[in-house]
Amino acid sequence: MKKRGLHIGLRTIKTALAIIIAMVAAGQFGGTSDKLIFAMLGAMSVVEPTFKDSMRACLSQIIGVCSGALISVLLLALPISGLTAVGIGVIVIIVFYNGLRVRISPSLPCFIMVLICTSSSLHPILYALGRIWDTAIGLGVGMAINMLVFPYDNSRQIRATMESLDRDLILFLEEVFDGDAVLPDPDILAEKLDGLHKQMTLFADQRLLLHRRKQRQELERLRLCGRKARELVTHLAVLGHMEIPGRLSPENRKRLEACCAKVRDKRELDSVMELDVVTNFHVAQILTLRSELLEDLRQR
């Protein structure tokens, strides 16, 4: 069993930094006695890999604090006990969140509602406003740290995946033309392509404030590479689903060998058949797309 070493990533360090700064800021400018807790929760929630994820977490916190505080104020205006208010409040919050049809946990508004409804010494409106302010301090600090301090950038990972896809491509073609009747499974490359698409979506959701223009240019280049990679895998799928591949043309054989691919299929193309034409067409398209992809990846 392979042992996994302890890994402390940049996101972990950024989260700790955001929490410390948010707690210091809340200690000076917070609005409630529990200001450190809510500043910590706000800062911790928004340190996400992408700008969209951070904004979604920020919105979740704002909705949670505001809805919990509002429902608490309304419940306290009713002639009911604190525990009864808590029971009604939990039902109302869960129903409200289910009605939003979004993946947001109702735990935060329930937590706030319980605190306000069970603390008779608190002024509900002032305390609710203080909660909102404390959380806003944490959210603001967390967003600033997440976007300005080592912002997440997975462009290198995308390039590494494309380079890995290229290595798998050569191995795939070697197996196609190794001289036996067993052809490789193209679904493996399709799965890697799906992973590449997810990484590119992640890159598109990032927002590098200091390099927005460069990020847009890089995204367009990576999207072009992704389209070419998808087209390349389509051609590979055709070869992989043949009962037996056709014979290679001398030109395609030379191009494959120039790619350091070991071609063990020694059949000579002494007469051209339809299967040979189809095979060589797809091989030529694959090698051309591969060459274009490698050229695009060299451009920074």
Phi and psi restraints in degrees (value plus and minus 20) as a CYANA .aco file:
   2 LYS   PHI     -97.5   -57.5
   2 LYS   PSI     109.0   149.0
   3 LYS   PHI    -102.6   -62.6
   3 LYS   PSI     118.0   158.0
   4 ARG   PHI    -122.3   -82.3
   4 ARG   PSI     106.6   146.6
   5 GLY   PHI     -97.0   -57.0
   5 GLY   PSI     141.8   181.8
   6 LEU   PHI     -89.7   -49.7
   6 LEU   PSI     107.1   147.1
   7 HIS   PHI    -142.3  -102.3
   7 HIS   PSI     104.4   144.4
   8 ILE   PHI    -134.9   -94.9
   8 ILE   PSI      86.3   126.3
   9 GLY   PHI    -105.6   -65.6
   9 GLY   PSI     150.7   190.7
  10 LEU   PHI     -82.4   -42.4
  10 LEU   PSI     -55.7   -15.7
  11 ARG   PHI     -83.5   -43.5
  11 ARG   PSI     -57.1   -17.1
  12 THR   PHI     -84.8   -44.8
  12 THR   PSI     -64.2   -24.2
  13 ILE   PHI     -85.0   -45.0
  13 ILE   PSI     -62.3   -22.3
  14 LYS   PHI     -83.1   -43.1
  14 LYS   PSI     -58.5   -18.5
  15 THR   PHI     -83.1   -43.1
  15 THR   PSI     -65.7   -25.7
  16 ALA   PHI     -82.6   -42.6
  16 ALA   PSI     -61.7   -21.7
  17 LEU   PHI     -83.7   -43.7
  17 LEU   PSI     -64.2   -24.2
  18 ALA   PHI     -82.7   -42.7
  18 ALA   PSI     -60.7   -20.7
  19 ILE   PHI     -84.6   -44.6
  19 ILE   PSI     -64.3   -24.3
  20 ILE   PHI     -82.2   -42.2
  20 ILE   PSI     -68.1   -28.1
  21 ILE   PHI     -84.6   -44.6
  21 ILE   PSI     -61.4   -21.4
  22 ALA   PHI     -83.3   -43.3
  22 ALA   PSI     -60.3   -20.3
  23 MET   PHI     -88.5   -48.5
  23 MET   PSI     -57.1   -17.1
  24 VAL   PHI     -84.7   -44.7
  24 VAL   PSI     -64.7   -24.7
  25 ALA   PHI     -84.4   -44.4
  25 ALA   PSI     -62.9   -22.9
  26 ALA   PHI     -86.6   -46.6
  26 ALA   PSI     -52.9   -12.9
  27 GLY   PHI     -81.4   -41.4
  27 GLY   PSI     -51.2   -11.2
  28 GLN   PHI    -109.4   -69.4
  28 GLN   PSI     -56.2   -16.2
  29 PHE   PHI    -144.6  -104.6
  29 PHE   PSI     -10.5    29.5
  30 GLY   PHI     -88.2   -48.2
  30 GLY   PSI     145.6   185.6
  31 GLY   PHI    -132.1   -92.1
  31 GLY   PSI     -28.8    11.2
  32 THR   PHI    -156.3  -116.3
  32 THR   PSI     151.0   191.0
  33 SER   PHI     -89.3   -49.3
  33 SER   PSI     -44.3    -4.3
  34 ASP   PHI    -118.3   -78.3
  34 ASP   PSI       6.5    46.5
  35 LYS   PHI     -80.3   -40.3
  35 LYS   PSI     -56.2   -16.2
  36 LEU   PHI     -85.6   -45.6
  36 LEU   PSI     -58.2   -18.2
  37 ILE   PHI     -85.5   -45.5
  37 ILE   PSI     -66.5   -26.5
  38 PHE   PHI     -94.4   -54.4
  38 PHE   PSI     -50.3   -10.3
  39 ALA   PHI     -86.1   -46.1
  39 ALA   PSI     -60.0   -20.0
  40 MET   PHI     -83.8   -43.8
  40 MET   PSI     -65.8   -25.8
  41 LEU   PHI     -81.5   -41.5
  41 LEU   PSI     -62.1   -22.1
  42 GLY   PHI     -84.8   -44.8
  42 GLY   PSI     -66.3   -26.3
  43 ALA   PHI     -85.2   -45.2
  43 ALA   PSI     -60.7   -20.7
  44 MET   PHI     -88.3   -48.3
  44 MET   PSI     -53.9   -13.9
  45 SER   PHI     -92.2   -52.2
  45 SER   PSI     -48.6    -8.6
  46 VAL   PHI    -117.5   -77.5
  46 VAL   PSI     -21.5    18.5
  47 VAL   PHI    -101.9   -61.9
  47 VAL   PSI      63.7   103.7
  48 GLU   PHI    -137.4   -97.4
  48 GLU   PSI     143.7   183.7
  49 PRO   PHI     -82.2   -42.2
  49 PRO   PSI     -53.1   -13.1
  50 THR   PHI    -144.8  -104.8
  50 THR   PSI     141.7   181.7
  51 PHE   PHI     -82.9   -42.9
  51 PHE   PSI     -61.2   -21.2
  52 LYS   PHI     -83.1   -43.1
  52 LYS   PSI     -60.9   -20.9
  53 ASP   PHI     -84.7   -44.7
  53 ASP   PSI     -59.7   -19.7
  54 SER   PHI     -85.3   -45.3
  54 SER   PSI     -62.6   -22.6
  55 MET   PHI     -85.4   -45.4
  55 MET   PSI     -57.2   -17.2
  56 ARG   PHI     -85.1   -45.1
  56 ARG   PSI     -61.8   -21.8
  57 ALA   PHI     -86.4   -46.4
  57 ALA   PSI     -58.7   -18.7
  58 CYS   PHI     -83.0   -43.0
  58 CYS   PSI     -65.4   -25.4
  59 LEU   PHI     -82.3   -42.3
  59 LEU   PSI     -59.1   -19.1
  60 SER   PHI     -81.2   -41.2
  60 SER   PSI     -63.1   -23.1
  61 GLN   PHI     -86.0   -46.0
  61 GLN   PSI     -63.5   -23.5
  62 ILE   PHI     -83.7   -43.7
  62 ILE   PSI     -66.4   -26.4
  63 ILE   PHI     -81.6   -41.6
  63 ILE   PSI     -61.7   -21.7
  64 GLY   PHI     -82.9   -42.9
  64 GLY   PSI     -68.4   -28.4
  65 VAL   PHI     -85.9   -45.9
  65 VAL   PSI     -66.7   -26.7
  66 CYS   PHI     -85.3   -45.3
  66 CYS   PSI     -66.0   -26.0
  67 SER   PHI     -87.4   -47.4
  67 SER   PSI     -60.4   -20.4
  68 GLY   PHI     -83.4   -43.4
  68 GLY   PSI     -62.6   -22.6
  69 ALA   PHI     -87.8   -47.8
  69 ALA   PSI     -63.5   -23.5
  70 LEU   PHI     -83.4   -43.4
  70 LEU   PSI     -66.6   -26.6
  71 ILE   PHI     -84.0   -44.0
  71 ILE   PSI     -55.9   -15.9
  72 SER   PHI     -83.2   -43.2
  72 SER   PSI     -64.9   -24.9
  73 VAL   PHI     -81.6   -41.6
  73 VAL   PSI     -62.5   -22.5
  74 LEU   PHI     -86.2   -46.2
  74 LEU   PSI     -59.9   -19.9
  75 LEU   PHI     -88.2   -48.2
  75 LEU   PSI     -57.7   -17.7
  76 LEU   PHI     -88.5   -48.5
  76 LEU   PSI     -38.8     1.2
  77 ALA   PHI     -98.9   -58.9
  77 ALA   PSI     -30.5     9.5
  78 LEU   PHI    -110.3   -70.3
  78 LEU   PSI     130.7   170.7
  79 PRO   PHI    -101.1   -61.1
  79 PRO   PSI      42.6    82.6
  80 ILE   PHI    -152.0  -112.0
  80 ILE   PSI     142.6   182.6
  81 SER   PHI     -94.7   -54.7
  81 SER   PSI     146.7   186.7
  82 GLY   PHI     -82.5   -42.5
  82 GLY   PSI     -63.4   -23.4
  83 LEU   PHI     -87.3   -47.3
  83 LEU   PSI     -56.6   -16.6
  84 THR   PHI     -84.5   -44.5
  84 THR   PSI     -60.9   -20.9
  85 ALA   PHI     -81.9   -41.9
  85 ALA   PSI     -59.3   -19.3
  86 VAL   PHI     -83.0   -43.0
  86 VAL   PSI     -65.8   -25.8
  87 GLY   PHI     -80.3   -40.3
  87 GLY   PSI     -66.4   -26.4
  88 ILE   PHI     -85.2   -45.2
  88 ILE   PSI     -60.9   -20.9
  89 GLY   PHI     -83.3   -43.3
  89 GLY   PSI     -61.6   -21.6
  90 VAL   PHI     -81.0   -41.0
  90 VAL   PSI     -64.5   -24.5
  91 ILE   PHI     -82.4   -42.4
  91 ILE   PSI     -66.1   -26.1
  92 VAL   PHI     -82.1   -42.1
  92 VAL   PSI     -64.4   -24.4
  93 ILE   PHI     -84.8   -44.8
  93 ILE   PSI     -64.6   -24.6
  94 ILE   PHI     -85.0   -45.0
  94 ILE   PSI     -62.8   -22.8
  95 VAL   PHI     -82.5   -42.5
  95 VAL   PSI     -62.1   -22.1
  96 PHE   PHI     -82.2   -42.2
  96 PHE   PSI     -65.0   -25.0
  97 TYR   PHI     -88.0   -48.0
  97 TYR   PSI     -58.1   -18.1
  98 ASN   PHI     -83.9   -43.9
  98 ASN   PSI     -54.9   -14.9
  99 GLY   PHI     -89.1   -49.1
  99 GLY   PSI     -43.8    -3.8
 100 LEU   PHI     -90.6   -50.6
 100 LEU   PSI     -42.5    -2.5
 101 ARG   PHI      36.6    76.6
 101 ARG   PSI      19.3    59.3
 102 VAL   PHI    -148.9  -108.9
 102 VAL   PSI     137.3   177.3
 103 ARG   PHI    -106.2   -66.2
 103 ARG   PSI      57.2    97.2
 104 ILE   PHI    -146.2  -106.2
 104 ILE   PSI     109.9   149.9
 105 SER   PHI     -94.9   -54.9
 105 SER   PSI     115.6   155.6
 106 PRO   PHI    -103.6   -63.6
 106 PRO   PSI     -13.7    26.3
 107 SER   PHI     -84.8   -44.8
 107 SER   PSI     -59.7   -19.7
 108 LEU   PHI     -84.5   -44.5
 108 LEU   PSI     -71.4   -31.4
 109 PRO   PHI     -82.6   -42.6
 109 PRO   PSI     -54.1   -14.1
 110 CYS   PHI     -85.0   -45.0
 110 CYS   PSI     -60.2   -20.2
 111 PHE   PHI     -81.5   -41.5
 111 PHE   PSI     -66.4   -26.4
 112 ILE   PHI     -84.9   -44.9
 112 ILE   PSI     -63.6   -23.6
 113 MET   PHI     -81.7   -41.7
 113 MET   PSI     -61.7   -21.7
 114 VAL   PHI     -83.8   -43.8
 114 VAL   PSI     -64.1   -24.1
 115 LEU   PHI     -81.2   -41.2
 115 LEU   PSI     -66.1   -26.1
 116 ILE   PHI     -90.4   -50.4
 116 ILE   PSI     -63.0   -23.0
 117 CYS   PHI     -91.3   -51.3
 117 CYS   PSI     -43.4    -3.4
 118 THR   PHI    -123.3   -83.3
 118 THR   PSI     -16.9    23.1
 119 SER   PHI    -133.8   -93.8
 119 SER   PSI      76.3   116.3
 120 SER   PHI     -90.5   -50.5
 120 SER   PSI     -40.7    -0.7
 121 SER   PHI    -101.3   -61.3
 121 SER   PSI     -28.1    11.9
 122 LEU   PHI    -110.8   -70.8
 122 LEU   PSI     124.5   164.5
 123 HIS   PHI    -103.8   -63.8
 123 HIS   PSI      91.5   131.5
 124 PRO   PHI     -78.3   -38.3
 124 PRO   PSI     -63.1   -23.1
 125 ILE   PHI     -91.0   -51.0
 125 ILE   PSI     -67.3   -27.3
 126 LEU   PHI     -83.9   -43.9
 126 LEU   PSI     -60.2   -20.2
 127 TYR   PHI     -86.4   -46.4
 127 TYR   PSI     -58.7   -18.7
 128 ALA   PHI     -84.4   -44.4
 128 ALA   PSI     -62.9   -22.9
 129 LEU   PHI     -83.5   -43.5
 129 LEU   PSI     -57.4   -17.4
 130 GLY   PHI     -84.4   -44.4
 130 GLY   PSI     -59.8   -19.8
 131 ARG   PHI     -80.4   -40.4
 131 ARG   PSI     -64.7   -24.7
 132 ILE   PHI     -82.0   -42.0
 132 ILE   PSI     -62.6   -22.6
 133 TRP   PHI     -86.3   -46.3
 133 TRP   PSI     -64.1   -24.1
 134 ASP   PHI     -80.3   -40.3
 134 ASP   PSI     -63.8   -23.8
 135 THR   PHI     -85.5   -45.5
 135 THR   PSI     -58.5   -18.5
 136 ALA   PHI     -82.8   -42.8
 136 ALA   PSI     -56.8   -16.8
 137 ILE   PHI     -80.6   -40.6
 137 ILE   PSI     -67.8   -27.8
 138 GLY   PHI     -82.9   -42.9
 138 GLY   PSI     -61.8   -21.8
 139 LEU   PHI     -83.9   -43.9
 139 LEU   PSI     -64.6   -24.6
 140 GLY   PHI     -83.0   -43.0
 140 GLY   PSI     -65.2   -25.2
 141 VAL   PHI     -85.1   -45.1
 141 VAL   PSI     -64.5   -24.5
 142 GLY   PHI     -82.0   -42.0
 142 GLY   PSI     -62.9   -22.9
 143 MET   PHI     -83.1   -43.1
 143 MET   PSI     -63.5   -23.5
 144 ALA   PHI     -82.8   -42.8
 144 ALA   PSI     -66.6   -26.6
 145 ILE   PHI     -83.6   -43.6
 145 ILE   PSI     -62.8   -22.8
 146 ASN   PHI     -85.2   -45.2
 146 ASN   PSI     -54.2   -14.2
 147 MET   PHI    -113.6   -73.6
 147 MET   PSI     -41.4    -1.4
 148 LEU   PHI    -126.5   -86.5
 148 LEU   PSI     -47.9    -7.9
 149 VAL   PHI    -121.7   -81.7
 149 VAL   PSI      89.0   129.0
 150 PHE   PHI      25.0    65.0
 150 PHE   PSI      41.4    81.4
 151 PRO   PHI     -78.2   -38.2
 151 PRO   PSI     122.4   162.4
 152 TYR   PHI     -82.7   -42.7
 152 TYR   PSI     110.3   150.3
 153 ASP   PHI    -163.7  -123.7
 153 ASP   PSI      89.8   129.8
 154 ASN   PHI    -122.3   -82.3
 154 ASN   PSI       1.1    41.1
 155 SER   PHI     -83.1   -43.1
 155 SER   PSI     -56.0   -16.0
 156 ARG   PHI     -85.9   -45.9
 156 ARG   PSI     -57.8   -17.8
 157 GLN   PHI     -85.3   -45.3
 157 GLN   PSI     -57.2   -17.2
 158 ILE   PHI     -83.8   -43.8
 158 ILE   PSI     -64.8   -24.8
 159 ARG   PHI     -83.7   -43.7
 159 ARG   PSI     -59.6   -19.6
 160 ALA   PHI     -83.8   -43.8
 160 ALA   PSI     -58.5   -18.5
 161 THR   PHI     -85.3   -45.3
 161 THR   PSI     -60.9   -20.9
 162 MET   PHI     -84.8   -44.8
 162 MET   PSI     -60.4   -20.4
 163 GLU   PHI     -85.5   -45.5
 163 GLU   PSI     -58.3   -18.3
 164 SER   PHI     -85.2   -45.2
 164 SER   PSI     -58.8   -18.8
 165 LEU   PHI     -81.7   -41.7
 165 LEU   PSI     -56.6   -16.6
 166 ASP   PHI     -86.1   -46.1
 166 ASP   PSI     -61.5   -21.5
 167 ARG   PHI     -83.7   -43.7
 167 ARG   PSI     -61.0   -21.0
 168 ASP   PHI     -85.6   -45.6
 168 ASP   PSI     -53.0   -13.0
 169 LEU   PHI     -81.2   -41.2
 169 LEU   PSI     -66.7   -26.7
 170 ILE   PHI     -82.7   -42.7
 170 ILE   PSI     -63.2   -23.2
 171 LEU   PHI     -82.8   -42.8
 171 LEU   PSI     -58.0   -18.0
 172 PHE   PHI     -81.5   -41.5
 172 PHE   PSI     -67.8   -27.8
 173 LEU   PHI     -86.2   -46.2
 173 LEU   PSI     -54.7   -14.7
 174 GLU   PHI     -81.8   -41.8
 174 GLU   PSI     -60.8   -20.8
 175 GLU   PHI     -90.5   -50.5
 175 GLU   PSI     -53.5   -13.5
 176 VAL   PHI     -84.1   -44.1
 176 VAL   PSI     -61.2   -21.2
 177 PHE   PHI    -131.9   -91.9
 177 PHE   PSI      23.9    63.9
 178 ASP   PHI    -115.8   -75.8
 178 ASP   PSI     -17.2    22.8
 179 GLY   PHI      72.8   112.8
 179 GLY   PSI     -24.8    15.2
 180 ASP   PHI    -127.4   -87.4
 180 ASP   PSI     158.5   198.5
 181 ALA   PHI    -112.6   -72.6
 181 ALA   PSI     -19.9    20.1
 182 VAL   PHI    -112.7   -72.7
 182 VAL   PSI     100.0   140.0
 183 LEU   PHI    -123.0   -83.0
 183 LEU   PSI     130.0   170.0
 184 PRO   PHI     -90.9   -50.9
 184 PRO   PSI     143.3   183.3
 185 ASP   PHI    -109.7   -69.7
 185 ASP   PSI      95.3   135.3
 186 PRO   PHI     -92.8   -52.8
 186 PRO   PSI     -33.7     6.3
 187 ASP   PHI     -84.9   -44.9
 187 ASP   PSI     -46.7    -6.7
 188 ILE   PHI     -84.0   -44.0
 188 ILE   PSI     -63.8   -23.8
 189 LEU   PHI     -88.4   -48.4
 189 LEU   PSI     -54.2   -14.2
 190 ALA   PHI     -84.1   -44.1
 190 ALA   PSI     -57.8   -17.8
 191 GLU   PHI     -84.9   -44.9
 191 GLU   PSI     -60.8   -20.8
 192 LYS   PHI     -86.1   -46.1
 192 LYS   PSI     -54.6   -14.6
 193 LEU   PHI     -86.5   -46.5
 193 LEU   PSI     -57.7   -17.7
 194 ASP   PHI     -82.5   -42.5
 194 ASP   PSI     -60.4   -20.4
 195 GLY   PHI     -83.3   -43.3
 195 GLY   PSI     -58.2   -18.2
 196 LEU   PHI     -83.7   -43.7
 196 LEU   PSI     -60.9   -20.9
 197 HIS   PHI     -82.4   -42.4
 197 HIS   PSI     -60.2   -20.2
 198 LYS   PHI     -85.0   -45.0
 198 LYS   PSI     -60.0   -20.0
 199 GLN   PHI     -85.5   -45.5
 199 GLN   PSI     -57.7   -17.7
 200 MET   PHI     -89.6   -49.6
 200 MET   PSI     -55.1   -15.1
 201 THR   PHI     -83.9   -43.9
 201 THR   PSI     -59.9   -19.9
 202 LEU   PHI     -82.8   -42.8
 202 LEU   PSI     -61.8   -21.8
 203 PHE   PHI     -84.0   -44.0
 203 PHE   PSI     -59.6   -19.6
 204 ALA   PHI     -86.7   -46.7
 204 ALA   PSI     -48.7    -8.7
 205 ASP   PHI    -103.1   -63.1
 205 ASP   PSI     -25.1    14.9
 206 GLN   PHI    -103.0   -63.0
 206 GLN   PSI     140.2   180.2
 207 ARG   PHI    -159.2  -119.2
 207 ARG   PSI      83.1   123.1
 208 LEU   PHI    -111.3   -71.3
 208 LEU   PSI      81.1   121.1
 209 LEU   PHI     -78.6   -38.6
 209 LEU   PSI     -58.8   -18.8
 210 LEU   PHI    -107.3   -67.3
 210 LEU   PSI     -26.2    13.8
 211 HIS   PHI    -159.6  -119.6
 211 HIS   PSI      22.4    62.4
 212 ARG   PHI     -82.6   -42.6
 212 ARG   PSI     -65.0   -25.0
 213 ARG   PHI     -84.4   -44.4
 213 ARG   PSI     -63.9   -23.9
 214 LYS   PHI     -83.5   -43.5
 214 LYS   PSI     -58.8   -18.8
 215 GLN   PHI     -85.3   -45.3
 215 GLN   PSI     -60.9   -20.9
 216 ARG   PHI     -83.3   -43.3
 216 ARG   PSI     -62.5   -22.5
 217 GLN   PHI     -84.4   -44.4
 217 GLN   PSI     -62.5   -22.5
 218 GLU   PHI     -84.5   -44.5
 218 GLU   PSI     -59.4   -19.4
 219 LEU   PHI     -84.3   -44.3
 219 LEU   PSI     -62.8   -22.8
 220 GLU   PHI     -82.4   -42.4
 220 GLU   PSI     -60.7   -20.7
 221 ARG   PHI     -86.6   -46.6
 221 ARG   PSI     -62.3   -22.3
 222 LEU   PHI     -88.5   -48.5
 222 LEU   PSI     -56.0   -16.0
 223 ARG   PHI     -84.2   -44.2
 223 ARG   PSI     -60.2   -20.2
 224 LEU   PHI     -82.3   -42.3
 224 LEU   PSI     -63.1   -23.1
 225 CYS   PHI     -82.4   -42.4
 225 CYS   PSI     -58.7   -18.7
 226 GLY   PHI     -84.2   -44.2
 226 GLY   PSI     -60.3   -20.3
 227 ARG   PHI     -85.3   -45.3
 227 ARG   PSI     -60.4   -20.4
 228 LYS   PHI     -86.9   -46.9
 228 LYS   PSI     -59.7   -19.7
 229 ALA   PHI     -84.3   -44.3
 229 ALA   PSI     -58.3   -18.3
 230 ARG   PHI     -85.7   -45.7
 230 ARG   PSI     -62.1   -22.1
 231 GLU   PHI     -85.2   -45.2
 231 GLU   PSI     -58.0   -18.0
 232 LEU   PHI     -83.2   -43.2
 232 LEU   PSI     -64.0   -24.0
 233 VAL   PHI     -85.4   -45.4
 233 VAL   PSI     -51.3   -11.3
 234 THR   PHI     -82.9   -42.9
 234 THR   PSI     -64.2   -24.2
 235 HIS   PHI     -84.5   -44.5
 235 HIS   PSI     -58.7   -18.7
 236 LEU   PHI     -84.1   -44.1
 236 LEU   PSI     -56.2   -16.2
 237 ALA   PHI     -83.0   -43.0
 237 ALA   PSI     -57.1   -17.1
 238 VAL   PHI     -82.4   -42.4
 238 VAL   PSI     -65.2   -25.2
 239 LEU   PHI     -84.4   -44.4
 239 LEU   PSI     -59.9   -19.9
 240 GLY   PHI     -89.1   -49.1
 240 GLY   PSI     -42.3    -2.3
 241 HIS   PHI    -118.4   -78.4
 241 HIS   PSI     -14.6    25.4
 242 MET   PHI     -94.7   -54.7
 242 MET   PSI     128.1   168.1
 243 GLU   PHI     -87.8   -47.8
 243 GLU   PSI     -59.7   -19.7
 244 ILE   PHI    -172.8  -132.8
 244 ILE   PSI     114.4   154.4
 245 PRO   PHI     -92.6   -52.6
 245 PRO   PSI     135.7   175.7
 246 GLY   PHI     -94.3   -54.3
 246 GLY   PSI    -199.7  -159.7
 247 ARG   PHI    -104.9   -64.9
 247 ARG   PSI     121.7   161.7
 248 LEU   PHI     -94.0   -54.0
 248 LEU   PSI     123.0   163.0
 249 SER   PHI     -96.9   -56.9
 249 SER   PSI     136.2   176.2
 250 PRO   PHI     -76.0   -36.0
 250 PRO   PSI     -57.5   -17.5
 251 GLU   PHI     -86.1   -46.1
 251 GLU   PSI     -66.8   -26.8
 252 ASN   PHI     -87.1   -47.1
 252 ASN   PSI     -52.9   -12.9
 253 ARG   PHI     -83.5   -43.5
 253 ARG   PSI     -63.2   -23.2
 254 LYS   PHI     -85.4   -45.4
 254 LYS   PSI     -59.6   -19.6
 255 ARG   PHI     -86.3   -46.3
 255 ARG   PSI     -58.2   -18.2
 256 LEU   PHI     -86.2   -46.2
 256 LEU   PSI     -64.2   -24.2
 257 GLU   PHI     -85.4   -45.4
 257 GLU   PSI     -50.7   -10.7
 258 ALA   PHI     -88.0   -48.0
 258 ALA   PSI     -42.5    -2.5
 259 CYS   PHI    -108.0   -68.0
 259 CYS   PSI     -10.2    29.8
 260 CYS   PHI      46.7    86.7
 260 CYS   PSI       4.8    44.8
 261 ALA   PHI    -106.6   -66.6
 261 ALA   PSI     116.5   156.5
 262 LYS   PHI    -108.2   -68.2
 262 LYS   PSI      88.1   128.1
 263 VAL   PHI    -118.9   -78.9
 263 VAL   PSI      86.5   126.5
 264 ARG   PHI    -114.5   -74.5
 264 ARG   PSI     -30.4     9.6
 265 ASP   PHI     -94.7   -54.7
 265 ASP   PSI      89.9   129.9
 266 LYS   PHI    -118.5   -78.5
 266 LYS   PSI      -9.3    30.7
 267 ARG   PHI     -84.3   -44.3
 267 ARG   PSI     112.6   152.6
 268 GLU   PHI    -109.0   -69.0
 268 GLU   PSI     125.2   165.2
 269 LEU   PHI    -109.8   -69.8
 269 LEU   PSI      51.1    91.1
 270 ASP   PHI    -101.8   -61.8
 270 ASP   PSI     -40.8    -0.8
 271 SER   PHI    -166.6  -126.6
 271 SER   PSI     122.4   162.4
 272 VAL   PHI    -114.9   -74.9
 272 VAL   PSI     105.6   145.6
 273 MET   PHI    -135.7   -95.7
 273 MET   PSI     148.0   188.0
 274 GLU   PHI     -79.6   -39.6
 274 GLU   PSI     -59.9   -19.9
 275 LEU   PHI     -82.4   -42.4
 275 LEU   PSI     -57.1   -17.1
 276 ASP   PHI     -85.1   -45.1
 276 ASP   PSI     -61.5   -21.5
 277 VAL   PHI     -83.6   -43.6
 277 VAL   PSI     -66.3   -26.3
 278 VAL   PHI     -82.9   -42.9
 278 VAL   PSI     -65.7   -25.7
 279 THR   PHI     -80.6   -40.6
 279 THR   PSI     -68.6   -28.6
 280 ASN   PHI     -88.1   -48.1
 280 ASN   PSI     -50.7   -10.7
 281 PHE   PHI     -82.1   -42.1
 281 PHE   PSI     -68.9   -28.9
 282 HIS   PHI     -89.8   -49.8
 282 HIS   PSI     -56.5   -16.5
 283 VAL   PHI     -83.3   -43.3
 283 VAL   PSI     -63.8   -23.8
 284 ALA   PHI     -82.1   -42.1
 284 ALA   PSI     -62.1   -22.1
 285 GLN   PHI     -84.7   -44.7
 285 GLN   PSI     -60.9   -20.9
 286 ILE   PHI     -82.6   -42.6
 286 ILE   PSI     -66.6   -26.6
 287 LEU   PHI     -87.8   -47.8
 287 LEU   PSI     -55.8   -15.8
 288 THR   PHI     -87.1   -47.1
 288 THR   PSI     -66.0   -26.0
 289 LEU   PHI     -83.7   -43.7
 289 LEU   PSI     -58.0   -18.0
 290 ARG   PHI     -81.6   -41.6
 290 ARG   PSI     -64.6   -24.6
 291 SER   PHI     -81.5   -41.5
 291 SER   PSI     -62.0   -22.0
 292 GLU   PHI     -86.4   -46.4
 292 GLU   PSI     -59.2   -19.2
 293 LEU   PHI     -83.8   -43.8
 293 LEU   PSI     -64.9   -24.9
 294 LEU   PHI     -82.2   -42.2
 294 LEU   PSI     -58.2   -18.2
 295 GLU   PHI     -86.3   -46.3
 295 GLU   PSI     -61.1   -21.1
 296 ASP   PHI     -85.0   -45.0
 296 ASP   PSI     -56.8   -16.8
 297 LEU   PHI     -90.1   -50.1
 297 LEU   PSI     -45.5    -5.5
 298 ARG   PHI     -93.1   -53.1
 298 ARG   PSI     -41.8    -1.8
 299 GLN   PHI    -102.1   -62.1
 299 GLN   PSI     107.9   147.9
